[in-house]
Amino acid sequence: HVPDGLAVENLPQFIQLRPGERAELGYRVRPLRRGHFHFSRCELLLPSPLGLWSARRWVDTRDSTRVYPDFARLYGAQLRGVDNWLSQLGVRQHQRRGLGLEFHQLREFREGDSLRQIDWKATARQRTPIAREYQDERDQQIVFMLDCGQHMRSQDD
């Protein structure tokens, strides 16, 4: 039972086992969209030894997966070409310092946050973990303008 939004290959599969044998089957899944997908169960069809009847069984799997954008394509040759073109124009990217962090806001504690981010006073007031959110300090933009008009070209003694 593959969730909607996933295309599957090599299913159903058939295998014959003797008593005490183990086997592992694999199949290929291709996502059709991004998101969170839940696998709830696996269906088995067990034929009788003589093939006169079959029993249908469901095994709970309770598994999930997340599908993200294809970052490999985003950082492909096309973007490298744009970066090369921008560097030829004189556009240079400098890393931000990021050493100083400015306080931005308080928010609920999320999975993956570090314990250093917890605001203990706000947590005590709300009785639920509250985390501090910071934003990077940004360098100021400086615009340099040069007047190349006629008045700037005049020469004085």
N, CA, C and O atoms as a DFTB+ gen file, in Angstrom:
628 C
 N C O
     1  1       0.846      -1.178       0.000
     2  2       0.000       0.000       0.000
     3  2       0.888       1.236       0.000
     4  3       1.242       1.754       1.059
     5  1       1.240       1.700      -1.170
     6  2       2.102       2.859      -1.344
     7  2       1.228       4.110      -1.322
     8  3       0.181       4.134      -1.968
     9  1       1.636       5.149      -0.594
    10  2       0.829       6.379      -0.516
    11  2       0.671       7.045      -1.877
    12  3       1.501       6.876      -2.770
    13  1      -0.425       7.815      -2.019
    14  2      -0.641       8.595      -3.236
    15  2       0.481       9.612      -3.375
    16  3       0.971      10.143      -2.379
    17  1       0.884       9.880      -4.604
    18  2       1.967      10.806      -4.858
    19  2       3.298      10.110      -5.076
    20  3       4.307      10.770      -5.323
    21  1       3.314       8.775      -4.988
    22  2       4.520       7.996      -5.226
    23  2       4.238       6.979      -6.317
    24  3       3.248       6.250      -6.246
    25  1       5.093       6.923      -7.319
    26  2       4.985       5.896      -8.359
    27  2       5.873       4.732      -7.936
    28  3       6.975       4.941      -7.430
    29  1       5.400       3.522      -8.141
    30  2       6.125       2.346      -7.653
    31  2       6.390       1.384      -8.802
    32  3       5.572       1.233      -9.710
    33  1       7.551       0.738      -8.745
    34  2       7.925      -0.280      -9.729
    35  2       8.200      -1.583      -8.989
    36  3       8.532      -1.575      -7.804
    37  1       8.061      -2.695      -9.693
    38  2       8.369      -4.039      -9.180
    39  2       7.425      -4.497      -8.082
    40  3       7.845      -5.223      -7.181
    41  1       6.161      -4.092      -8.131
    42  2       5.164      -4.597      -7.194
    43  2       3.954      -5.038      -7.994
    44  3       3.638      -4.375      -8.982
    45  1       3.264      -6.091      -7.648
    46  2       3.539      -7.013      -6.546
    47  2       4.683      -7.957      -6.891
    48  3       5.038      -8.134      -8.056
    49  1       5.250      -8.560      -5.849
    50  2       6.329      -9.522      -6.010
    51  2       5.886     -10.869      -5.451
    52  3       5.070     -10.939      -4.532
    53  1       6.436     -11.931      -6.020
    54  2       6.089     -13.281      -5.585
    55  2       7.347     -13.983      -5.107
    56  3       8.406     -13.869      -5.725
    57  1       7.225     -14.705      -4.010
    58  2       8.357     -15.439      -3.468
    59  2       7.839     -16.709      -2.801
    60  3       6.760     -16.724      -2.209
    61  1       8.624     -17.758      -2.908
    62  2       8.241     -19.022      -2.294
    63  2       9.296     -19.368      -1.245
    64  3      10.486     -19.445      -1.549
    65  1       8.842     -19.576      -0.001
    66  2       9.753     -19.854       1.105
    67  2       9.483     -21.229       1.688
    68  3       8.342     -21.681       1.776
    69  1      10.556     -21.870       2.079
    70  2      10.433     -23.134       2.820
    71  2      10.404     -22.804       4.310
    72  3      10.792     -21.699       4.690
    73  1       9.971     -23.696       5.139
    74  2       9.944     -23.417       6.592
    75  2      11.338     -23.032       7.104
    76  3      12.328     -23.694       6.794
    77  1      11.398     -21.955       7.890
    78  2      12.647     -21.489       8.467
    79  2      13.453     -20.574       7.562
    80  3      14.469     -20.036       8.003
    81  1      13.045     -20.376       6.317
    82  2      13.776     -19.520       5.387
    83  2      13.372     -18.058       5.580
    84  3      12.263     -17.746       6.013
    85  1      14.313     -17.177       5.243
    86  2      14.057     -15.738       5.274
    87  2      14.402     -15.147       3.921
    88  3      15.255     -15.669       3.203
    89  1      13.747     -14.074       3.583
    90  2      14.036     -13.399       2.318
    91  2      13.782     -11.911       2.487
    92  3      13.017     -11.487       3.352
    93  1      14.433     -11.139       1.651
    94  2      14.254      -9.693       1.657
    95  2      13.916      -9.259       0.235
    96  3      14.624      -9.600      -0.713
    97  1      12.836      -8.510       0.098
    98  2      12.401      -8.031      -1.206
    99  2      12.572      -6.519      -1.260
   100  3      12.443      -5.836      -0.244
   101  1      12.858      -6.010      -2.430
   102  2      12.987      -4.568      -2.603
   103  2      12.152      -4.100      -3.773
   104  3      11.871      -4.857      -4.703
   105  1      11.762      -2.847      -3.711
   106  2      11.018      -2.250      -4.810
   107  2      11.449      -0.803      -4.947
   108  3      12.046      -0.231      -4.035
   109  1      11.144      -0.222      -6.084
   110  2      11.594       1.131      -6.399
   111  2      10.413       2.094      -6.315
   112  3       9.339       1.828      -6.854
   113  1      10.633       3.230      -5.621
   114  2       9.596       4.253      -5.457
   115  2      10.124       5.558      -6.034
   116  3      11.260       5.948      -5.764
   117  1       9.293       6.235      -6.833
   118  2       9.669       7.527      -7.408
   119  2       8.614       8.552      -7.000
   120  3       7.434       8.382      -7.308
   121  1       9.032       9.622      -6.307
   122  2       8.045      10.626      -5.873
   123  2       7.555      11.462      -7.046
   124  3       8.328      11.828      -7.932
   125  1       6.266      11.754      -7.037
   126  2       5.661      12.606      -8.060
   127  2       5.502      14.038      -7.567
   128  3       5.280      14.956      -8.356
   129  1       5.616      14.220      -6.255
   130  2       5.511      15.546      -5.651
   131  2       6.290      15.555      -4.346
   132  3       6.650      14.503      -3.817
   133  1       6.549      16.760      -3.829
   134  2       7.238      16.890      -2.546
   135  2       6.245      16.702      -1.420
   136  3       5.034      16.820      -1.610
   137  1       6.782      16.405      -0.230
   138  2       5.910      16.310       0.930
   139  2       6.299      15.188       1.870
   140  3       7.365      14.584       1.749
   141  1       5.402      14.925       2.811
   142  2       5.591      13.901       3.831
   143  2       4.676      12.719       3.471
   144  3       3.477      12.909       3.266
   145  1       5.226      11.522       3.394
   146  2       4.465      10.339       3.001
   147  2       4.502       9.295       4.118
   148  3       5.552       9.036       4.707
   149  1       3.338       8.700       4.400
   150  2       3.231       7.688       5.454
   151  2       2.917       6.328       4.837
   152  3       1.960       6.186       4.076
   153  1       3.730       5.340       5.171
   154  2       3.472       3.965       4.770
   155  2       2.791       3.298       5.957
   156  3       3.380       3.191       7.033
   157  1       1.552       2.851       5.767
   158  2       0.792       2.344       6.904
   159  2       0.822       0.822       7.025
   160  3       0.880       0.296       8.137
   161  1       0.782       0.105       5.898
   162  2       0.741      -1.353       6.010
   163  2       1.224      -2.025       4.733
   164  3       1.343      -1.401       3.679
   165  1       1.496      -3.309       4.864
   166  2       1.926      -4.153       3.751
   167  2       0.925      -5.308       3.646
   168  3       0.541      -5.897       4.657
   169  1       0.514      -5.619       2.444
   170  2      -0.480      -6.678       2.244
   171  2       0.198      -7.942       1.734
   172  3       0.988      -7.893       0.791
   173  1      -0.112      -9.069       2.357
   174  2       0.438     -10.362       1.972
   175  2      -0.697     -11.286       1.563
   176  3      -1.753     -11.304       2.196
   177  1      -0.476     -12.049       0.509
   178  2      -1.430     -13.059       0.072
   179  2      -0.729     -14.403       0.203
   180  3       0.227     -14.681      -0.522
   181  1      -1.201     -15.236       1.126
   182  2      -0.553     -16.500       1.453
   183  2      -1.378     -17.657       0.915
   184  3      -2.446     -17.948       1.453
   185  1      -0.908     -18.325      -0.139
   186  2      -1.674     -19.467      -0.678
   187  2      -1.480     -20.706       0.203
   188  3      -0.463     -20.855       0.881
   189  1      -2.468     -21.576       0.173
   190  2      -2.366     -22.825       0.935
   191  2      -1.348     -23.737       0.247
   192  3      -1.041     -23.531      -0.927
   193  1      -0.817     -24.746       0.960
   194  2       0.194     -25.633       0.363
   195  2      -0.278     -26.314      -0.926
   196  3       0.529     -26.526      -1.832
   197  1      -1.552     -26.658      -1.026
   198  2      -2.066     -27.314      -2.231
   199  2      -2.650     -26.328      -3.238
   200  3      -3.059     -26.722      -4.330
   201  1      -2.689     -25.035      -2.870
   202  2      -3.191     -24.029      -3.783
   203  2      -4.708     -23.975      -3.870
   204  3      -5.244     -23.396      -4.815
   205  1      -5.416     -24.567      -2.903
   206  2      -6.874     -24.591      -2.932
   207  2      -7.494     -23.295      -2.403
   208  3      -8.605     -22.938      -2.794
   209  1      -6.817     -22.622      -1.557
   210  2      -7.310     -21.369      -0.973
   211  2      -6.122     -20.454      -0.669
   212  3      -4.969     -20.879      -0.741
   213  1      -6.408     -19.218      -0.334
   214  2      -5.347     -18.286       0.051
   215  2      -5.862     -17.379       1.167
   216  3      -7.050     -17.068       1.244
   217  1      -4.955     -16.976       2.008
   218  2      -5.289     -16.093       3.132
   219  2      -4.641     -14.734       2.887
   220  3      -3.491     -14.648       2.454
   221  1      -5.386     -13.693       3.166
   222  2      -4.888     -12.331       2.994
   223  2      -4.533     -11.782       4.385
   224  3      -5.347     -11.845       5.307
   225  1      -3.304     -11.241       4.530
   226  2      -2.841     -10.698       5.815
   227  2      -2.280      -9.290       5.581
   228  3      -1.715      -8.998       4.527
   229  1      -2.448      -8.431       6.584
   230  2      -1.893      -7.089       6.554
   231  2      -0.902      -6.945       7.705
   232  3      -1.186      -7.309       8.846
   233  1       0.251      -6.414       7.378
   234  2       1.294      -6.189       8.377
   235  2       1.450      -4.686       8.537
   236  3       1.705      -3.976       7.564
   237  1       1.295      -4.195       9.777
   238  2       1.478      -2.767      10.034
   239  2       2.952      -2.410       9.905
   240  3       3.812      -3.060      10.499
   241  1       3.242      -1.357       9.115
   242  2       4.632      -0.936       8.935
   243  2       4.928       0.361       9.685
   244  3       6.023       0.522      10.224
   245  1       3.986       1.271       9.728
   246  2       4.137       2.543      10.429
   247  2       5.492       3.197      10.141
   248  3       6.315       3.378      11.039
   249  1       5.697       3.538       8.899
   250  2       6.942       4.179       8.487
   251  2       6.597       5.415       7.673
   252  3       5.512       5.503       7.098
   253  1       7.514       6.363       7.626
   254  2       7.256       7.577       6.852
   255  2       8.554       8.052       6.215
   256  3       9.652       7.657       6.609
   257  1       8.390       8.904       5.227
   258  2       9.542       9.494       4.550
   259  2       9.160      10.892       4.091
   260  3       7.983      11.205       3.913
   261  1      10.182      11.730       3.904
   262  2       9.964      13.086       3.398
   263  2      10.666      13.220       2.061
   264  3      11.755      12.682       1.861
   265  1      10.035      13.941       1.150
   266  2      10.603      14.175      -0.175
   267  2      10.907      15.663      -0.293
   268  3      10.020      16.504      -0.142
   269  1      12.176      15.978      -0.566
   270  2      12.641      17.347      -0.698
   271  2      12.903      17.655      -2.168
   272  3      12.938      16.742      -2.993
   273  1      13.090      18.942      -2.508
   274  2      13.439      19.271      -3.896
   275  2      14.770      18.645      -4.281
   276  3      15.584      18.304      -3.423
   277  1      14.974      18.500      -5.565
   278  2      16.216      17.929      -6.080
   279  2      17.283      19.017      -6.052
   280  3      17.414      19.797      -6.996
   281  1      18.055      19.061      -4.946
   282  2      19.066      20.096      -4.800
   283  2      20.223      19.892      -5.770
   284  3      20.917      20.849      -6.113
   285  1      20.435      18.676      -6.208
   286  2      21.519      18.423      -7.161
   287  2      21.268      19.186      -8.460
   288  3      22.199      19.727      -9.055
   289  1      20.013      19.229      -8.897
   290  2      19.692      19.967     -10.116
   291  2      19.802      21.475      -9.903
   292  3      20.198      22.212     -10.806
   293  1      19.438      21.933      -8.674
   294  2      19.502      23.360      -8.403
   295  2      20.929      23.880      -8.480
   296  3      21.156      25.012      -8.907
   297  1      21.892      23.060      -8.070
   298  2      23.280      23.482      -8.087
   299  2      24.015      22.890      -9.274
   300  3      25.206      22.594      -9.189
   301  1      23.325      22.721     -10.352
   302  2      23.921      22.125     -11.544
   303  2      24.702      23.137     -12.359
   304  3      25.006      24.238     -11.900
   305  1      25.010      22.741     -13.554
   306  2      25.856      23.542     -14.450
   307  2      25.206      24.872     -14.800
   308  3      25.908      25.857     -15.027
   309  1      23.894      24.920     -14.848
   310  2      23.217      26.149     -15.233
   311  2      23.514      27.271     -14.233
   312  3      23.828      28.391     -14.634
   313  1      23.414      26.970     -12.923
   314  2      23.698      27.997     -11.926
   315  2      25.179      28.345     -11.879
   316  3      25.539      29.496     -11.632
   317  1      26.033      27.367     -12.111
   318  2      27.470      27.659     -12.148
   319  2      27.778      28.604     -13.307
   320  3      28.650      29.466     -13.195
   321  1      27.063      28.443     -14.420
   322  2      27.237      29.340     -15.555
   323  2      26.810      30.763     -15.213
   324  3      27.464      31.722     -15.621
   325  1      25.718      30.905     -14.468
   326  2      25.251      32.230     -14.048
   327  2      26.283      32.858     -13.117
   328  3      26.580      34.046     -13.244
   329  1      26.836      32.079     -12.178
   330  2      27.860      32.604     -11.270
   331  2      29.086      33.068     -12.045
   332  3      29.661      34.111     -11.737
   333  1      29.482      32.301     -13.040
   334  2      30.640      32.669     -13.850
   335  2      30.366      33.972     -14.603
   336  3      31.231      34.845     -14.679
   337  1      29.171      34.095     -15.153
   338  2      28.794      35.305     -15.884
   339  2      28.781      36.510     -14.951
   340  3      29.253      37.582     -15.328
   341  1      28.242      36.353     -13.726
   342  2      28.221      37.451     -12.767
   343  2      29.625      37.855     -12.341
   344  3      29.900      39.039     -12.147
   345  1      30.517      36.875     -12.192
   346  2      31.885      37.212     -11.792
   347  2      32.605      37.968     -12.910
   348  3      33.468      38.797     -12.626
   349  1      32.270      37.700     -14.170
   350  2      32.873      38.448     -15.271
   351  2      32.379      39.889     -15.301
   352  3      33.086      40.783     -15.766
   353  1      31.159      40.113     -14.804
   354  2      30.624      41.469     -14.738
   355  2      31.205      42.253     -13.568
   356  3      31.009      43.465     -13.476
   357  1      31.913      41.579     -12.680
   358  2      32.493      42.251     -11.527
   359  2      31.705      42.074     -10.256
   360  3      32.059      42.652      -9.229
   361  1      30.634      41.282     -10.295
   362  2      29.848      41.044      -9.090
   363  2      30.563      40.002      -8.255
   364  3      30.818      38.891      -8.718
   365  1      30.883      40.358      -7.038
   366  2      31.578      39.440      -6.136
   367  2      30.707      39.215      -4.912
   368  3      30.120      40.153      -4.372
   369  1      30.630      37.985      -4.487
   370  2      29.879      37.677      -3.276
   371  2      30.864      37.471      -2.141
   372  3      31.823      36.709      -2.262
   373  1      30.617      38.158      -1.043
   374  2      31.453      38.014       0.137
   375  2      30.629      37.355       1.226
   376  3      29.438      37.633       1.369
   377  1      31.262      36.488       1.986
   378  2      30.541      35.851       3.082
   379  2      30.243      36.877       4.160
   380  3      31.047      37.763       4.450
   381  1      29.058      36.728       4.746
   382  2      28.710      37.594       5.861
   383  2      29.469      37.135       7.089
   384  3      29.813      35.961       7.230
   385  1      29.721      38.077       7.968
   386  2      30.516      37.754       9.136
   387  2      29.811      36.734      10.009
   388  3      30.386      35.693      10.325
   389  1      28.584      37.011      10.402
   390  2      27.818      36.054      11.185
   391  2      28.326      35.832      12.592
   392  3      27.821      34.954      13.292
   393  1      29.322      36.609      13.034
   394  2      29.835      36.418      14.382
   395  2      28.855      36.960      15.409
   396  3      28.585      36.305      16.416
   397  1      28.326      38.138      15.166
   398  2      27.353      38.700      16.091
   399  2      25.953      38.330      15.639
   400  3      25.641      38.408      14.450
   401  1      25.114      37.931      16.572
   402  2      23.737      37.594      16.227
   403  2      22.802      38.539      16.952
   404  3      22.959      38.775      18.150
   405  1      21.842      39.078      16.244
   406  2      20.855      39.964      16.836
   407  2      19.606      39.182      17.185
   408  3      19.174      38.318      16.421
   409  1      19.018      39.483      18.347
   410  2      17.779      38.837      18.760
   411  2      16.667      39.244      17.808
   412  3      16.532      40.420      17.471
   413  1      15.859      38.260      17.368
   414  2      14.771      38.550      16.431
   415  2      13.412      38.389      17.106
   416  3      12.614      39.325      17.121
   417  1      13.139      37.188      17.675
   418  2      11.835      36.952      18.284
   419  2      11.870      35.696      19.143
   420  3      12.824      34.919      19.096
   421  1      10.799      35.509      19.939
   422  2      10.601      34.272      20.697
   423  2       9.606      33.412      19.941
   424  3       8.670      33.920      19.324
   425  1       9.817      32.103      19.994
   426  2       8.894      31.178      19.338
   427  2       8.900      29.874      20.109
   428  3       9.738      29.669      20.987
   429  1       7.953      28.979      19.779
   430  2       7.899      27.689      20.446
   431  2       9.120      26.858      20.079
   432  3       9.616      26.916      18.954
   433  1       9.591      26.090      21.041
   434  2      10.741      25.214      20.846
   435  2      10.371      24.139      19.835
   436  3       9.313      23.518      19.940
   437  1      11.249      23.918      18.850
   438  2      11.011      22.904      17.824
   439  2      12.055      21.815      17.917
   440  3      13.138      22.019      18.466
   441  1      11.722      20.658      17.378
   442  2      12.681      19.553      17.342
   443  2      13.880      19.979      16.501
   444  3      13.716      20.512      15.404
   445  1      15.076      19.747      17.012
   446  2      16.281      20.133      16.310
   447  2      16.908      21.418      16.854
   448  3      18.061      21.717      16.545
   449  1      16.156      22.189      17.668
   450  2      16.730      23.378      18.287
   451  2      17.713      22.960      19.374
   452  3      17.539      21.918      20.007
   453  1      18.741      23.769      19.589
   454  2      19.698      23.448      20.647
   455  2      19.155      23.946      21.983
   456  3      18.305      24.835      22.032
   457  1      19.658      23.362      23.055
   458  2      19.202      23.753      24.383
   459  2      19.655      25.174      24.723
   460  3      19.062      25.823      25.584
   461  1      20.698      25.658      24.054
   462  2      21.167      27.017      24.306
   463  2      20.155      28.055      23.852
   464  3      20.180      29.189      24.331
   465  1      19.269      27.691      22.940
   466  2      18.286      28.639      22.422
   467  2      17.097      28.835      23.353
   468  3      16.310      29.759      23.151
   469  1      16.950      28.000      24.353
   470  2      15.772      28.087      25.230
   471  2      15.854      29.341      26.088
   472  3      16.883      29.617      26.706
   473  1      14.764      30.094      26.120
   474  2      14.631      31.243      27.007
   475  2      13.920      30.726      28.255
   476  3      12.715      30.476      28.237
   477  1      14.681      30.568      29.339
   478  2      14.146      29.889      30.522
   479  2      13.084      30.712      31.225
   480  3      12.144      30.141      31.776
   481  1      13.199      32.044      31.228
   482  2      12.182      32.877      31.883
   483  2      10.852      32.778      31.140
   484  3       9.797      32.631      31.757
   485  1      10.910      32.859      29.808
   486  2       9.682      32.734      29.014
   487  2       9.110      31.333      29.130
   488  3       7.891      31.163      29.131
   489  1       9.967      30.328      29.226
   490  2       9.507      28.946      29.386
   491  2       8.773      28.790      30.705
   492  3       7.738      28.127      30.759
   493  1       9.293      29.393      31.778
   494  2       8.636      29.307      33.079
   495  2       7.280      30.006      33.052
   496  3       6.324      29.521      33.656
   497  1       7.187      31.147      32.356
   498  2       5.910      31.863      32.279
   499  2       4.875      31.087      31.473
   500  3       3.716      30.991      31.877
   501  1       5.289      30.530      30.333
   502  2       4.354      29.860      29.434
   503  2       4.110      28.398      29.801
   504  3       3.124      27.799      29.374
   505  1       5.018      27.832      30.597
   506  2       4.968      26.408      30.976
   507  2       5.065      25.485      29.774
   508  3       4.537      24.373      29.777
   509  1       5.743      25.964      28.756
   510  2       6.081      25.175      27.572
   511  2       7.402      25.720      27.046
   512  3       7.644      26.921      27.164
   513  1       8.260      24.895      26.476
   514  2       9.573      25.385      26.033
   515  2       9.452      26.480      24.975
   516  3       8.756      26.326      23.971
   517  1      10.148      27.589      25.228
   518  2      10.177      28.729      24.318
   519  2      11.633      28.955      23.911
   520  3      12.525      28.943      24.759
   521  1      11.869      29.157      22.623
   522  2      13.232      29.339      22.116
   523  2      13.406      30.758      21.590
   524  3      12.456      31.386      21.122
   525  1      14.636      31.246      21.676
   526  2      14.986      32.536      21.090
   527  2      15.377      32.308      19.637
   528  3      16.049      31.331      19.305
   529  1      14.948      33.220      18.783
   530  2      15.324      33.147      17.376
   531  2      16.180      34.370      17.062
   532  3      15.829      35.494      17.419
   533  1      17.296      34.140      16.397
   534  2      18.240      35.200      16.086
   535  2      18.308      35.411      14.579
   536  3      17.925      34.540      13.798
   537  1      18.802      36.583      14.184
   538  2      19.063      36.838      12.771
   539  2      20.487      37.353      12.647
   540  3      21.004      38.017      13.545
   541  1      21.102      37.041      11.535
   542  2      22.478      37.472      11.307
   543  2      22.544      38.983      11.164
   544  3      21.653      39.616      10.597
   545  1      23.619      39.539      11.691
   546  2      23.873      40.950      11.438
   547  2      24.320      41.077       9.996
   548  3      25.074      40.244       9.495
   549  1      23.863      42.098       9.346
   550  2      24.219      42.279       7.944
   551  2      25.095      43.510       7.789
   552  3      24.883      44.524       8.454
   553  1      26.061      43.416       6.924
   554  2      26.896      44.574       6.616
   555  2      26.059      45.578       5.833
   556  3      25.110      45.207       5.142
   557  1      26.414      46.827       5.947
   558  2      25.675      47.861       5.236
   559  2      26.103      47.903       3.777
   560  3      27.261      47.648       3.447
   561  1      25.163      48.225       2.924
   562  2      25.447      48.395       1.511
   563  2      25.970      49.809       1.287
   564  3      25.392      50.768       1.797
   565  1      27.045      49.949       0.538
   566  2      27.606      51.255       0.212
   567  2      27.524      51.432      -1.296
   568  3      27.973      50.578      -2.061
   569  1      26.948      52.546      -1.708
   570  2      26.832      52.853      -3.130
   571  2      27.808      53.971      -3.435
   572  3      27.751      55.030      -2.810
   573  1      28.696      53.755      -4.380
   574  2      29.695      54.746      -4.788
   575  2      29.268      55.306      -6.132
   576  3      29.130      54.569      -7.108
   577  1      29.059      56.616      -6.177
   578  2      28.617      57.247      -7.411
   579  2      29.681      58.216      -7.898
   580  3      30.272      58.944      -7.101
   581  1      29.923      58.230      -9.181
   582  2      30.918      59.115      -9.787
   583  2      30.222      59.937     -10.867
   584  3      29.630      59.386     -11.795
   585  1      30.298      61.250     -10.737
   586  2      29.658      62.144     -11.695
   587  2      30.592      62.327     -12.885
   588  3      31.694      62.853     -12.734
   589  1      30.163      61.901     -14.055
   590  2      30.980      62.012     -15.266
   591  2      30.362      63.004     -16.244
   592  3      30.560      62.887     -17.453
   593  1      29.618      63.975     -15.731
   594  2      28.958      64.963     -16.577
   595  2      29.948      65.979     -17.137
   596  3      31.146      65.903     -16.865
   597  1      29.435      66.945     -17.933
   598  2      30.274      67.949     -18.585
   599  2      30.967      68.854     -17.572
   600  3      32.122      69.229     -17.774
   601  1      30.294      69.208     -16.501
   602  2      30.876      70.110     -15.519
   603  2      32.068      69.478     -14.833
   604  3      32.955      70.202     -14.381
   605  1      32.128      68.172     -14.734
   606  2      33.246      67.487     -14.085
   607  2      34.446      67.414     -15.027
   608  3      35.568      67.212     -14.563
   609  1      34.244      67.572     -16.338
   610  2      35.333      67.483     -17.291
   611  2      36.063      68.819     -17.491
   612  3      37.148      68.847     -18.072
   613  1      35.482      69.910     -17.020
   614  2      36.108      71.215     -17.239
   615  2      37.401      71.321     -16.459
   616  3      37.511      70.812     -15.344
   617  1      38.378      71.984     -17.052
   618  2      39.689      72.126     -16.407
   619  2      39.873      73.579     -15.997
   620  3      39.600      74.495     -16.773
   621  1      40.324      73.772     -14.805
   622  2      40.592      75.126     -14.284
   623  2      42.084      75.311     -14.153
   624  3      42.839      74.350     -14.006
   625  1      42.500      76.578     -14.209
   626  2      43.920      76.863     -14.017
   627  2      44.208      76.571     -12.591
   628  3      45.345      76.726     -12.147
